[in-house]
Amino acid sequence: MAFAQNTDAHRPGRAFVPFVLPDTIASLPRRPFEFSPAARDEAAASLEPGALFQRLLRDQESEASLLLARRVLEAFLPTDGHHENGSYEDTDAETIAVQVAEARAELAGTTGSLGAPGSEPRRTVLRQRAPLTLLGGCWLDNVSQPATQPSVIVNRLFAHHLTLRGDGNTKRGLAHLRRRALENEGVYLPSIAAVDFLDKARARPLTALHGCFYLALSRLPANFLPEVVGVHYAFHALGTDDLLTDTPPALPVAELRDTLDTYLDMAGPDERRRLHAAVRLTLELEREHVTTLAEFVSWRAGLTLESKVAEIISRHAPLAGSQHGGVRVGDSLLSDLFRSPGPSQGGTPALDLAAFLADLRESRHLRASGSGEGGCRFTDAMKFGGPMFGIFDEREAATLRAWAASVQLGERPRIEISPDTVGEERAARWSAALARSAPTDVVVAEAEPRDHRELFHRLVNIENFPNTLPLAAERAERCFEDAEILFVHGAGGRYTDATWFDYSPQALYERAERVYWEKLIQPYQPLQEIPDRDEVLFRQTTYYLTYLIDGAWLHRLGHLGHDERESDGMLFSIYADEMGNGDLRKNHITLTHRVLASAGIELPHIRDEAFMEQDELPDDLYGFAIQQLCMCLFPDRFYNEILGYNLAIEMFGSGEMRLHEIQKLRHHGIDTCYEQAHLTIDNFSAGHAKQAADIIVSHLDHVRRTLGDAAVAAEWHRVWRGYASFAYFLEQPMLEKIAAGAEPGATSPSPPAEPTTDAVTELVI
């Protein structure tokens, strides 16, 4: 493993390049990826394909998961545009489009031969393909983030992401539509994040490995933007799943092509090579998987009845344990046969299926029961009330009954087991590449940011600094705990009231409406005197750092495998609004840069190292932005807190402060587009503020229905401390009074655990 010094230390003389619209960046600068020694050690344990698939899907918060993602990408992607099939030359969009169209025609010929709709072969194919079918588009989950917004290409991709997510309605989203198509064919599977999903899909190692590549890309999209664009175009333009499920394309080919053209127009030679390499890899993977599906169908079609029975028994035997008690087949107890470890475990050989079937068909368990229905002990045990009722699905039970009937008819064909080895050679090639993977850009070091500016830089570019994650989690948790002081003293807030109250939907709406009207709307009176331009600009600069990461608190919520609550779709809709729903002109980060330009303020992009040297924005507001970036990196761990924070920040978008800022900016000829957008979009009638309250009610109702009332209380405590964490930074004057021992206002009923004034730390920094 390579070691290096911190690449983001302050360096005098760093070039200052002001950011200007439009953001035509085609890729981020190549940087190392820093991981802690603990993450290196955790990621060192080898994972079989299914376990790796689940880790990448379910763990979106740890260093180790990101290190695994980096290793997967190293194993799959050609280095510097080179691959075992040769080097890739710079290629235009038309050539790429022709290559993909030719591959689609080729795949269409194969998919059309994989069984008629509704047939067992087609169900087998769809079940095996399901992990990839349901993953489609996951690489866009995190492409929109502080490091990439407001890039032209990222907003193009986000518009596609919004379409794939059903414009915020999960019932219209691609994953839901695909699942319905599978169910229409008789393929019923649990959630893709369920622990038994791959088992129920009977996914082969090759399928899981392909899925690992797409999931890995979804974890590091900012650093692999050319690859994201290439994979996105090729996967959807190929439309393998459209062909298999006989459904319309998720995205129009013309729209995909337009996005490809736009990107290539902005890309340099290196980005173009990387994109083309990703296209070629996607074509290779899809050809490989469809070929495997065809071989799988062919293998199954050639199975004898005995081989089909053997396949069923081999799948269920490891789960049988000692449940068969004293039941014998031949000279052995079933409990002993099914417990036998395989050779790799250093024990007795694995179950000899051919010998077992030979013994079973001569045993009393398959002799006719005399019921006149062709039954026997074995098949009777599968009936309602029998000891094996519900163990086998309908297809499996029908196969076992057919075999039992053939045995009773005296059929004794030679037992030849045809093992399922389809795709194993291809899977072994990718597994070997994974085992060899050792990215040279991985650096092992502890995160030691020297100040808030460097910490902010690391958090914005978290893909390159995963070793900062433990620090971020600790900092976010400490802020949430400290903010609970406002459970007692929050009524004195100028713009918020974080005092504790027992939750009910009515109580939440009443509190929110009271804060909205009494603290944000009714106090408003137009300013009689407008401060001078310098004073107005200074006050605005205290906001700009958080404006530049607008929406960041939501950008990691509702990703694949983490998007099954109604509240997830509602939160995604709010984030989509913040990003202009893919319309670059309406993107709130774009609006912020418009305002900065109108005020004559020049800054590098926040992703750039040079931003650490800027002197336009004051240092004492970094803490506010840092807290937002810290908590957003843990969308599962801090889900409840983010809901509360979302309510507070969306409510703050309306009312007195916003109206006064508009008045001052207009007076001095500074663009008011950002303030105007929030004044309208965040209203408590139907805007984000009201939606934020609705989201909390929806989430807690889901908790009540699934876990009970007691769980609601615990979740609510965390939601409300999320609200308080926003107030903790906003209400600085009140907190200073608390720290000085003064009583700032009335109190509400005590929270579950009352904090002390010692909790007031790092008020705004």
C-alpha angles and dihedrals in degrees: 000000000000122000126205141166120260106287094205101060113135108274121190117232096028110164114260113215113175116224115244132180134286100048102217097172111149097188139358119253112275108260136169120260112235120211131172122244089250091057091047091054094045092050093047094080109097116239126203113237096264094049091047090050091052093046093052092045100044103033111065097151111057134088091227092058091053091048090052089050091052091051092049091052090048090053095049106033121075114243115250092345096307126122137171088264092058139272124316118233125213104277134188126233095257093056091048091048091052092049092051093045091052091050091049091054089050093049092046090060091053098042090050090062096052097096134293120284110278094020125124093245090054091049090050091052094046092048092051092046094045097097091058093039091057094041094057110130096011089126088074094057095097103016089109107068140127092275094055106034132134092018116143094229094044091055090049089052092044090055087056090046090053090052092049089051092054093252088292095315107109091200088065094041124114095246091055093045091049091049090052090051090052092048091049086060092049098259110133118181136170123245113303088241093053115116091236098043097106091044092052090046088049086223116193118225090255092058091050092048093052088050090051090060094053092045092049090052089052090057098053106029097138091061093041101041095137089052092048091054092047095047092044093053097042098043096049096037089052089051096193091164092047088056095046096046096035091232132138118269114277090224127022112255090228090058091048090050092049090053091049091051091049092051096047090050089060098037127097125218094276094051091046092053091048092050093049091048089053091049091051091048091051091050089049093049094047093047089048094050096045089048088052091050090052091049090048092054091047092049092050092047090056096050118118118225089256092053091051090052090048091052091053094048093047090053095050102033096079089057096047096080113165095329094115093069110190097351112135135197113190108328096330137083112241089227089060095044094050094045095054110123120226125252091261088065093056095245137103117317120281120264112300097226097190093052092044093052091048090054093043096053090053093046128100089249091078099041115115110269094215092241091124091236097092090256130150137180091272097052094036088058089062094057124097108291093019123121092251098043110138095011095107128045121235095268093048093046091050091051092050092048091050091051093048090051092051091051091051088052088059098253111155108171119174108274110237115168116211105203119217103247097144111145095002095121092051091045090050090055092055092042090053090050089051092050090053095044112122110152110211091213092066112107124191112215141125117255110251109164108187097212144355093276093059092042089052090050091051093048093049089049095038093146088070095040107044088149086075092065097088090050090049093050092049093048094048093048092049091052092050090051094046092048091063087082084080090062083080104027103029098105089078092064118125095217104010142041112207097167112137123262132168111259128252125139090248093049092050094050091046093051093046093048092047092052091045095052104030100039105025110027113024097050091060119117122159113259113260092200126035117214117236120272096261093054092047092050092047091054090047091052088061088063101040098080091061091039088058090060095039112161093013092124088068104034097099098044125107099020122159109298091017100065108081100107121087088233090061093063091045091052091048089054091056092049090049089054090051088054092048092252087278094311104125093206092060096041109121092222088055089051091052092054090048090056092047091052093049090052092050093244115146120197136162116243111279090243092062123094088229090068088074087066098048116123101191099084120058120247097226094075098055092095092065094052092041092055090053092050092046097053095042090062089067105052092159100041095043099030094125094045091051090054090055093043089050091056092050097047095044092051091050089060090076136061141020102355093048093047092049092050091051090051093050095044093049091050091057096040096250120146112264097190095114095048092044093051092054095043090060103032098046099053121137094231099072104327133102095292092058091040090053091057091045090052092055091049091048093049095047091046088054089050091050093050095047104032106017137244095298091061091052091062093054093045092047092054089058094044092053095047086055088057090047092051090064091048089048090069098032099051098058097148092053092048091051089055090050091051089050091053097251122136107239100190150322121319133226128215113309119268123237091274121015115223125214130236088257085079091073100101133148092004096191105350 
